[in-house]
Amino acid sequence: MKLKQICIAVLIIALLSIPQSAFALRTVGDTQADAVYFLTDQYTDLILSDSADVDWFKWDNYTGEDRRVTTFLAMLSGTGIYKMGIKIKYSNGIESSLMYSDLYMFGSSSFSNIYVPAGATVYLKIDAVNFVSMYDYYRMFFTHSSI
């Protein structure tokens, strides 16, 4: 019985130690409908696999109160340049247009204090302005706070 518990513990630790970028595969989060849920208040490091690849993320505001959202995108390695877009789907089904942030030094971009009413869903889209290599990592950060 102890051997089984040890094997399960080792398997869980092995699965948790897989880097998040291992999940950056084509067809995972490549459309708004397949968007991957954010890990809030944590850095997420990922890649785009080719120039046509995009990554969609989402967060549902089920906090019961209006929130403000801040996101940040930065290139960690390589010379590629990626951009970040944001859109909001409101609880009545209406969606905003996709808006892109300005690009800053070293391909970084951000959104600050984006108003998200209770029940709305925030979508972020990451795509390449200049794709160089699938080894160009980007880092994304997402957080929300009360109004």
Salt bridges, closest charged atoms under 4 A:
ASP30 OD2 - ARG26 NH1 3.92
ASP45 OD1 - ARG139 NE 2.75
ASP50 OD2 - ARG26 NE 3.42
ASP53 OD1 - ARG26 NH1 3.47
GLU65 OE2 - ARG67 NH1 2.54
GLU95 OE1 - LYS87 NZ 2.90
ASP127 OD2 - LYS125 NZ 3.88
